[in-house]
Amino acid sequence: MLVVWILLALLAGLLALLAVPLELAFSVRRDGVRREGRGSLRWLFGLVRVRLGGPGRPAARRPRARRPRRGGGGARRMLALVQVEGFGSHLLRLARDLFRRIRIQELGLRVRLGLDDPADTGRLWAVVGPLAALPGLRRITIEPEFAAGTFELDGRGRIRIVPLRLLSVLLRFALSPVTLRALYATRAAAR
């Protein structure tokens, strides 16, 4: 009986720790010359602090290593996921629920992007441009650059998360019948 009480006390302690808010503050900057990102993670109301990121480094392009291709199993699995009835809407509901559980306390983002060809930049802007006009994204500025290929990013923000709330959403998603059917369909497609 003592073991049961100890396990219950440990579970209650873990749940209490997961109910304490976690605050993430970040600052990101990328231009043609440098890229840097800094952040800090605060937990237990500031008693635990962790610094993230470091000094900026030159924004040089590195060649990507090619991975050996496997027999196209990834495409089959993705197709199997799409074919599961209701999984797409279930995934959108997960994203909506996760976004509702995150409290954005401060957010500012400015993005300038352009491709080498002005026509390609116009096509990209046709997709990305309407995002700048969404009502919830007033603190986000997206600007096209038609003269040259560029990607500049300057942003900062502070986000507060309660891990227990996120865990409840993720568990509800993972244990739902739709997700289990999708998992079964991807396993069957991998064979």
Order of alpha helices (4+ residues) and beta strands (2+ residues): alpha-beta-beta-beta-alpha-alpha-beta-alpha-beta-beta-alpha-alpha
